[in-house]
Structures are given as structure tokens and as C-alpha cells.
Amino acid sequence: MKIADILNYIDNGHMALPEFQRGYVWGGDQVRGLFNSLYRRHPVGGLLVWATQSEGAQYRGEQELAPGVVKLLLDGQQRMTSLYGVIRGKPPKFFDGNERAFTGLHFHIGREEFQFYQPILMRDDPLWVDVSSLFKAGHDGLDDIAERARAGGGSTGNIFSRLNKLLGIRDIDLHVEEITGADKTLDVVVDIFNKVNSGGTKLSKGDLALAKICAEWPEARAEMKGRLAGWNQAGYDFTLDWLLRSVNTVLTGEAKFLHLHDRTADEVREGLLRAGKHVESILNMIAGRLGLDHGRVFFGRGAVAVMSRYLDQRGGSLDAVERDKLLFWYAQAAMWGRFSGSTESFIDADLEALDGDGGGLDRLLDTLRLWHGGLRVEPGHFGGWNMGARFYPVLYMLTRMAEARDWGSGLPLKASMLGKLSRLEVHHIFPKAQLYKAGYGRADVNAIANFCFLTKGTNLNILDERPEIYFEEVEARHPGTLASQWIPMDKALWKLEAYPAFLEARRALLAGATNRQMEDLLHGDDRWLTTSAPVVSAAAHMGGFASESEEAALEELNAWALERGLSAGLLGYELVEEATGEQRALLDLAWPDGVRQELTEAVAVLIDESAELLALANAAGFRCFTSTGAFRRYVLDEIEGAPQNLSEQAA
């Protein structure tokens, strides 16, 4: 079938995209490669379609299907979307992705090459032709283009022959293979799709489960995305697979998505309603009781699927004692990295502890204690450093739970404070500038025990003053506020030369305060805190960003990637021992499944990190970039395939 006819099929509703297909994921390099191959009449592969009745067909987009038989694209979506986007100059109605991948493709008549628009390179060269404009004008526009090209020194014969060759792409035949027959159910077709696309856009386990759900309930994806958008507005960045995991545990009591496959649409719809309600309750409990009120400090996310199952078993209602015991389990599971390794296997083990013989919350806690070897916090657990360390959110949690007081106002640091200057910021107790000047290294300067949380206004007022000076002023204005932030009150420890002793003393205070808060959650039943957790050397905790400015730069880079239609990276991504959950290192910003999920290599951005960490990340399969600029160039050159102007490259 000619490419022009296929595009017409898409326009008139005879060809569409099945609901289970992932969105458009190609970048500029792949689009250029496709047009280069077609221009040179190289083979680009055929299409695989599912021929089925349009009535009842589940497809993506808002276009109307033509009556009768419709062809749903199983293999060839990326190619046909790219062809449609360039030739029509707009995306097809089923499009879901980043239009920039095919917007502005140009062809150089003299060199017969394709590039995306670059103003500096193309501005004064009339031999560059906008490909979409050429296809829109067709043969009638060749005279005008040829006249401009001749002014640039192009040969008249070459101009017309090459432009006609480019326009001739529409007449290229692509082989279209059809899957037909009443026995071709959605399950069968999705399995075929996965096998055909094993080297391309293969569906994840969550996508596969959702595809089968959408066969009976087409609005399922939109319903789930709507819930995620609501949580995102509240400051939580959750994924579709994360929500689907809770739907799965609520409905089936299992972690693996395959257990959803035999559930009806009505069951899944009901499961989403229940899971959504439970997740809301869990977020409120964790924010209200533990103070973890936004995504940056919301650790141990895998635990929510287990908590959703428990709430569902209890009809969604818990008394204060049971609620706090569940929150104790969550905090402990997050603190020790229960779900930082093989998430599915740990969720299944915890569900078994809930649902098996003699199961329940006590058994869940016993399982956690046996797995980790103890749950009581020791001073050494606060021996890590940087804002990505596992005990960074523990410090935030402790600040909220114990209502530590602000050093500027003397008021408790509650989540309900209003005003942009009341937002909590990390404060270095001993100023960074003073410590670096005294010869301390990065890990010492950014030790967790040197962090506290203050309002933005207070943080700005303290600046780089030495503790031995500003501590006296704080205590005079608001007695007791220093102790509320677990500051050792021995004034000898407030001097710069006593910094190591200060850290040691504060770690002991933080550990004691954490254990008291954990005991409070157990309402006197402290049998799970009789054994101390093993302490791993802080030296093993390499990596992670060390300041809010570095975190902001990484967040800006992540936002830049999202704007370009790429996947979201993970800040403070943990490299862990799968069996124990012990943290080996932190990667500043990582894409473990690639910036185009499951289609590109694992990458990480590591700023000012050691050669040892780079080697460890490389051994774990990550390609590493040591600056935000290097990562941007990787995206522009290798993912999008479009060299940019110098100002954008330098950004």
C-alpha cells in the first residue's frame, strides 16, 4: 500500500491506533533516519495491522472510525506517525507524544541531507527546504523553490529531480500484513504485539495489564491519569504503574500485574475506586501524622500498595492505635529501604504476612524486623551525608513529628504555615563557607547531622554566621528552640574547632528522638524496638546532591527533559543490594529505564562525584554525564539527533 494511501486511511478513520499502544517515543535522529532511508529508497520495513470491526474497537484518540473493518496499527506506529507528522505538517489525531520530534525537518537540495531547523546554519542558505512546506505545496510549488535555490547556486536539473524524488516518498509501497479472524481476541493480539516489538516499543507489565483492562473499560487510562494529576498538584509525583500496583493488591492480594488479567472491567473500576480512596487516606495519614507532605521526602513508595491492601481488609477504617502501628511499619520499611530493591518480591512477601495463616499487622512487623535484623535507630544511622541520603527524609519527618521550632519566630514548624517565606528549607548549622575554609571535605560539610529545617525567611537571615555567635542570639530571643532542633547545649561544641564532636553529639540526640517518636507510634507496645538495626558505614553512601542549589539545577534539568517529551528522571536514585536493601550509592539524577522508557540506555547525571562512584554506576549499567550541559548535548545530538545553535548547546 502506498504511503499516501495509508495517510488517507488515517484521515478517514480506516486506520487507527489500538488503546494498548504506548505513545510516540521517537526522537529527531530516528525521524531523520527514516526520511533519509525513504529518500534513497532503502527498505524501512512493513506494517502489521489488526483488521477488526470498527464497532466496539478500542482505539486511541478522538477521531471517528469509519464503519466496517478498521485496521489497528500493531507494528509501525512510530514510522507512520513520523510520516504523517512531516508530510501533513501536524500530528495524527491519535498522537500522544512530543511534536518537536518531527517539527521543522529540512532537506538540503545540494547535499541531499536532512536536518532539523537551525537558524544560524540555514538562514542564508536557500538550498535548505522545509519538508512539510514542500509536501503541502506539492508539485505546484516547485517553481518558487527552484527559483530561490538557483539564487544559491543550485543546478536547475538537480533541483527539480531531487525535489521530485523527495515528493515521491508518498508513492513508495509499504507491505501491510494483516491479522484477521474471529479467534484474534485482544489477549492474543497484545501477545503478538509484544513478540513483534520485542526489540522496539515493548509494553511494560503494567502497560500490558492496562491494555487488557482498556479492552472492556476504555476510560481506564484517563481515569487513572486524572487521579495522578490531582496528586501531582498536591506535590506528589506518582506513576501509572505505581497506582496500578495498589489497584492490583486491593483486588487480588498479589503484587504481579498478571493477576489483573482475568478481572472484569467492573471489578477493576471498583478496585480503582477503592484503591484511590485508600491512597488518599494513606497520603493524609503520612502527611498529617509523620509530616511527610510532599514528593521529595515521600520515601518508601512501594509500601503504599501493601498499606492499601491492609486498609481494604479493614474497610478503610482504623482506630488511632492501629493507624499508628501501620505508620510505624511504613516509616521503618522506608527508613531501611525495604522497597528500594526488588519491589515485587518484597510486596508479595508482605502481602503474605498480611493474608496468610496467622497474618496481620504484627506478623508484618515481625517480617520486617527479621529481614533487617533490628529496627532501633543508632547514632551511626545519622552518619550519612547529602540530601539524597535515606535519613534525610527521616530528619524532615522528625522535625514535623516533634514540632521542632523555627529559630526566627520560635513557632513550631507545622505543615499548615502559610506564606512563601514559611516554606521549609535545609539550613547548614555550621555554614558551608566556614567549614570549607577550615579544610573540611564535602561529606563532612554536608553531613545530615549538620542539617536542620528552618523557614526560608530565617534561613536567609542567618546566612554564614558562626553558631557560637548566632546560637546565643537565638536562645536569647526564643529559649528552648535550639534544643527543639536537637542542638547539643554544651557551648564548647558550638565552636568551629569542635565540629566533629558536635556532629557526634547531635547524631546521638537525633537517634534518641527518632526512637522516642517510633515508640510513640506503638503506644507502649515497643517489642519491635528491642533490637538495634545494623549500622552500615557512612563511607558506603557515595553520591547524591549536597545543596538546594544543586537540587534545583537537577530539577530544572528534569523539567527540561519532560518538556521535550522524555521520561521523568529520578532524583537521588538508590543503588542498593537487592537482598538486603542496603544503600550502596546515590545517583544525583537517573533514568534507569532510559530517557525514552525501555528504548534507550540507562543514564545518570552525576555532578562533582568521585571516580569510584562513576565506576560503580557504570558497572550497574548506567552511562554517566558529569554536567547538565553534557546531558543536554546527549539528548539533542543522540536522542533528538538535531544539533542546536551555540547558545542552546551551552545551556
N, C-alpha and C positions, 0 to 999 in steps of 0.2 A: 504494500500500500504506500502511495506517495506521501511524503511528509506533509504536503499541502492538504491532502485529503484527511490525514489524521488530525491536523489542526482544525479543519472544518468539523470533524466528528466531535471534537471537544466543544466547539462553539455551539453546535446544535443539540448537544445533550446525548449523543450516541456513544460517547466515551467519557468516563469519569474515573475518579479515584476511590477505591474502597475505603470504608471507615477505618480499617485497622492499619492503613498505611501511615508511616511516620511522615512528618512534614518535609519540606525541601531542605536539603542539607549540603548541596553543592556549593563550592566557592568559585571565585573568578577563574582560577587556574584550570579547573575542570571544564568550565564553560568555554574558555579559550581553546582548550584541547579538543573539545567536541567540534567546534566550528572549524578548527584547523584540519581535523581529520575529514570532515564532510567536504570542505573546500577542495581537498586533494583527492577526494573520492576514495578514501580509505574506509574499510568496514568499521562500523560502530556498534554492531550487534542489533538483534531484532527485539521485538516486543513480545511479552507474554500477557494475554488478557483473559479474563474470566467472562465468558459470554453467558449472561443470565437475564431473566426477565426484569425489566426496569421496575415493575410494580413490586414493592417490598424490598428492593435492593438498598443496602445500607452504604451510603457514599458520603464523601466529604464535600463541604461547600454548600452554597445556597442556590446553585443553578438547578433548573428543572431538567429531569431526564426525559428523553424522547420516549414515546410509547413503544412497546415491543421489547426487542432484545437490546441490552446495553452492554458495552464492553468495559469492564473494570480493569484498570491497569495494575498488573501484578509485578511486572518487571519492565522498567523503562521510564518510571516516573521522573527521575532526575533529568534524563535526556529530553523527554517530551516537555517538561516544564521549562527547561532552558531554551529549547527551540521555540516554544510558544512565547516565552517572555521576550526573546530577542526579535523574533520575526513579527510578532504582533505589537511589540513595544509596551506590553503590560502583562501582568501575571494572569494565569487562568483563574477561573472562579474557585477552583478547589485549592488554590495556593495557600500555603501556611509556611512562611519562612522569611528570608531576608532578600528583598527585591534587589538590593545593591549587588548581589552576586551576578546578575545578568543585565544591569542597567549601565548604559554608556559604552557598550562594546564598539570598538572602531577597527577598521580594516585599512592597511596601508597599501595603496594600489601598486606602488613601485616595488616594495619589498615582499608583498603578499604575506603579511603577518597580521595577527590580531592582537590588540592591546585594549585595555580599558582606558577611558578618558583621562588624560594627563595634560592639564592646561599649558604648562611650560613647554612640554615636548611637542604638543600638537598645534599650538596656537598659530604658528607661522608656517605651517606645512599643509598646503591644500590637498596633498595626496592622502591625507587621513580622511576616511569616510565613516560617518555614523551608520552602523549596520542596520539598526532599527529604522532609521530615516530612509535608508536605501530601500528596504523591503516595503515600507509604507508607500513610497513614491513609485516603486516598480520600474518597469522599462521606460515609462513616460518621463521619469526624472533623470535619465542617464545623460541627456544632452547638457543639462545645467551642471551636473557633477563633472562631466568631461571637460567642460569649458574652464571650470575652476582648476581642475587637475592639470590641464595643459599650461596654465599660467605658472604652475610649479615645476614645469619641465617634463611632465609625463608624456609618453608616446601615445598618440591617438589610438593606434591599433591595440596596444596593450591595455589601455584604459577600458575600452569597450569589451574586449574579450574577458578581462579579469572581472569586471563588474557583472557581466552576464553569467560568468561561471559562479560567482557568489550568489546571484539570484537563482541560479539553477539548483541550489541546495533544496529548494521547495519541491523539486521534481524527483529527488532521489527516492528510490523504493526501499522501504524497510520491511523485512519479513515480520509478519504478525502471526504468532501461534496462539490458537485459542484453546481454552479448557472449557468443555461443554459437558452436558449430561446431567440428568436429574440426581445422580449419585454424588455430584460435586457439592457437598454441603460446605458451610463456612469453615468448619473444622478442617476438612480435607484441603480446602483452598489455602487456608492460612499455613498449614503444614507444607504445602507445595511452595508457597511464597518464601517461607523460611529456608527451605532447601535451595531454591533457586538463588536467593540473595545471601547465601552463607558467606560470600566474600564481599558483600556490599551492605545495604541498609537492613541488616538482620534485626528483627524485633527482639527487644528485651523480654524477659519473662513477664514483667509487668505489662508491657505492650501487648503481648500475646494474650494474656488473661483479659485485658481490657477490650481487645479486638473481639473476643468471643462474647463478652458482655454486651458490646455495642451492636452485635447482630440482632439481639432482641430488644435492647434499650439504647437507641441511637443517641439519646441525650446524655448518656452516662459521662462521657468525657467532659462535656461542657459543665455538667453539674459539679464534677469534682474540681475542675479548674476554677469554678466560681467560688467554692469554699477556700481553695488555696489563695485566691486573690484577696478574699476577706482577711485571712490570717496575715497575708503579706502586708496589708495596710496597717495591721496592728504591730508590725515589726518582726514577724516570723517568716523565714524563707524555707518553706517546705516543698517537697517534690510530689509529683503524681504517684510515683511508686511508694513513697512514704505513707501517703493517705491510704492507698490501696492495700498496704500491708495491714493497717488497722481494720479495714473492711474485711479482709481475709480472716484475721484472727477472731473477730467478732462472730463471723458467720460459721467458720469451720473449726476453730480451735487449733489451726495449723499455721505455720509461717510460710510455707511454699505456695506460690501462686497457682500451681497446677490443681490445688484443691478447690479453686473457684470455678474450674471449667464446667463442672456439672451442676452448677447452681443456676436457677432460673432468673430471668430479669427481675421478677417481682421480689425474689429473695435478695438479690444484690441491691435493688433500690431500697428495700427495708434495711439491709445491712449498712448501706451508706448513711441513712438517716440516723441509725443507732450509733455508728462509729463517729459520725460528725458531732453528735451530741456529746459523746464520751470525750472526744478530743477537746472540745470546748471546755468541758468540766476539768480535764487534766491541766490544760493551759492556765485556767483560772486558779486551780489549786497550787500549781507550781509557782505562778507569779505571786499569788496572794500570801501563801504560807512560807515559801522559800525565797521569794523575791527575785526569781529568775524571769525577768519580764520582757526580754527581747531576744532576738535570734542569736546575737553574738555570744551571749552567756548561756544559751539554752543547750546544754550538752546532754549526752546520753539519749539521743533522739530515738534510738531503737527501742528504748524501754516503753515508749508510748503505746506500741502495739500490744505489749503484754498488759499494760495498765488498762487499755481499752477492753480487753477480754475480761479482766477482773471486774471492772465496773459493770460490764454487760451481765456477768453472772450474778451480780448483786442488784440488778435492776436499776443501776445508775445512782444508787443512794448509799452513802456511807456515813456512819457517825464519826465524831471527831477523833476518837481513838483509832478506828480502822483507817480513816483517811490519813492520819499522821504516820501510821505504820507503813502504809503504801508509799507515802512520800519519803520515808526513811529508806525504803528499798530503792526507790528511784535515785535518790541522792547518792547512795552508796554504789549502786550499779554504775552511775555516771562517773563518780569520783575515781573508780578503779578501772574504768574503760571496758566494762562488760560488753558493750556493743561497738567497740572500735575495731574488732577483728571480723570473724565470720558471723555476720549478723543473723542469718537464717538459722544456723545451728544453735546459737545461744537463745534465740527467741523460742525455738522448738523445745529446748531443754527447760526453759522457764514455764512454757505452757504446760508441759508435762508435770512440772511441780505444782501447778495450779489445778490441773484437771485429773491427774492420776489418783490412784488409791491413796487415801490419807492426804490428798493435796490441799493446798490453801496458802494463805499468805505466810504462815510460819514456815512451811516447807520451802517456799520461795526464798525466804531469808536464809534458811539453812543451806540451800543450794549455793547461794551467793557466797556465804562465809566459807564453805568447804572449797569452792572454786578459788577464792582469793587467798585463803589462809588466815583470815582475820579481817576485822572491819574497823578497829580502833585506830584513830589517826595519831601519828607520832610527829614530833617536831621536824624530823627529816623529810616528811612528805611536803613540807613547805620549802624545801631546799631547791626547788626548780627556779627557773628564771624565764622571763619574757611573757608577753600577753597571750601567747598561744599554749602555754603550759596547762596541764589538766587542772592544777589547783588555782589557776587564775579565776575561773568561774566560781570555785569554792570560796575564794576571798570575797567575791561580789555577793554570793549567797549569804555568807556570814555577816557582811555589812548590813544587808537588808534585814535578815532574821533578828539580829541582835540590836537593830536600830542604832547603829553607830551614829555619832553626832558630827555634824559639819563643823569645821574649825573656824569658819567665818561667822555663822549665825548661831551656832550652839544647838541647832534643832536636829531632831532625828532625821536620818536620810531615808525617808519613806518614798515609795513609788508615786505617791499622789502629789508630790511637789510640782508646782506649775512655773512656767517661765523658762526662756531659753538659757538663762544663766544658772538655772537649778538642775540642769542635766548633769548626771554624774560623770566625772572624768577621772582617769587614773592620775594620781599625784605621786611623784617620786619624793619620798620623805627626805632623804638626803639628795639634794639636787644633782642632776647628772653632771653639770659643768664642774661642780666642786669635786665630785668623785673622779672624773676623768683627769682633772688637773692633778689630783693626788696619786695618780698612777693605777687606779683600779680598772679592770677589764670590763668588757661588755656584759658578761654573765653576772658579775658582782654588782655592777651599776643597775642592772635590770632584774635583780633578784625579786621574787614575789614578796619576800619579807620587807622589801623597800617600797612596796606599793601600798597605797590606800586610796579610797574613793572619796572625793570631795565634789562639791558643786563647782560648776565652771567658773563662777564668779570668785569663789575662794581660791581656786587653783591659780587664777590669773593674778590675784593679789599677793600670793606668797612668792611667786617667781623663783629666783635662785637663792633665797635667803638660807643661811645655815640653821639647822634645827636648834642648836644651842641658843640662838637668838629668837627665832620666831616661836619656838615651843613655849618660852617664857611668856610671850605676849598672848598666845592662845589660851594658856592656862589661867592667866590673869583675867581675861575677859570672860571665859566660859569654863569655870572649874569642872574637871572631870571629863572634858571632851577628848583629851589625849588618851586617857585610859579606855574610853569607849571605843577607840580605834586600836587598842592593844599595843600601845606605845609603852615600853619599859620606862618606869618613872625614876629610875636611877639616873640623875643628871650627868653622871660621869659617862654614860653611854650615849649622850647626845652630841659628843664631840666627834669631829671627823676621824681622829686617830683611833677612836673606839668603834668604828663602823662594823668590823667583823663580829665583835661581841654584841653590838646592838642587834644585828641580824639573828644571831643565835638566840638571844633572849626573846626577841619578838616571835620567832618560829615556835618557841615553847608556849608563848601566850596564845598564838593562833591555833595551835593544836589543841590546847586545853579548851578554848572557846568553841571550837568545832565539835569536840566530843560532848560538851555540855548541850549544844543545840541538838545534836543527834539523840542524846539521852532524853531531851525534852520531847522529841517526836515519838519516843517509845513510851512515854507516860509511866515511867518507873520500871518497865519490863526491859531491862538493859542486858539480857543474857547474850545478845549478839555482839556486845561491845567488850566482852571479857578478854578477847584475844586481839593483840595489835596486828595491823596489816604489815606485811613485809615492806621494807624501805629499799627502793632502788636508788642507786647512786644518781645524784642530780647530773653528774657528768654525762650520763647516757641520754639526757634530754637535750639533744642538739637542735638548733634551729628555732624558727618562729620569729615573728616581728617583735621588736623591743620597745616601740613607742607608738603613740597615737598618730603621729605624722606618717610613720611608715605604714601603719594600718590603713590610714586614709588614702595613701598613694596606691596601695594594693586594691582597696575597694574601688577607687577610681578606674584602675586598670580592668577590674572585673566588670564594672559598668560599661566600659568601652567595648569589651568583648561581647557583652549582651546586646548592645546597640547594633552590633554587626551580625546579629543572628546566631552567635555561637552559644555554646552551653555555659552555664554558670560555673566558675571555679570555686573551690573550697578553701576558705581561709583557715590557716592553721591545721592543715591536713596531717593526721597522725600516721606515721609508720609504726606498726605495732607487731608484737609477737602474737601470731594468730591464736595459739593455745592459751596463753596467759592474759592477753590483753595489755601487757606491759608496753609502755611507750618507748620506742627506740629513738624517734626523732620527730620533729615537726617541720613540715614544708610550708613556707610562707603562704603560697597560693598555688594550688594544684588542680589539675584536670586529670584524675586517674583514668577516666574513660575517653580522654581526648576532647579537644575543643569542639569537634563535631562528633558527638557521642557515638562510640563504637566504630567510627570510621577513620579516626586519626589516632596518632600515638599518644601515650600518656606524657604530659608535660608539666613542669613546675617552674615557678618563678622564685628564685632564692636570692635575696638581697643581702650582701655583706655576710655570707655564710662561709664556713670553713671548707677546705678541700675534702676533709673527712666526710662532711655531710653530703657534698656533691657526689662523692664516690658511692655513698650509701644509697642516695636517691637514684643514681644511675643503675646500681645493682638491682634496685627494686623495679626497674623498667621505665624510669622517668627520663625524658630529655629535659635538661635543665637550662634555664636562662638566668643570668645573673644581674639583669637590669630590666626595668619595664620597657625601655626602648628596644632592647633585643627581642623581647616577646612580641612587641608591636610589629617589628620588621618580619618576624616569623609569620605572623598572621597575614600581613599584607603581601609578602612575597610568596610564601609557600601554601598558605591556606586559600587566600583570595587570588593569588597569582597576579597581582596588579601593582607594579612598582609605583610609588606615590611621589609627589613633589617633595622637595628637600625639607620644607617646613614641617610636613606631616611625618616624614621619616624621623626627624629629630625629636619629635614629641615624646 
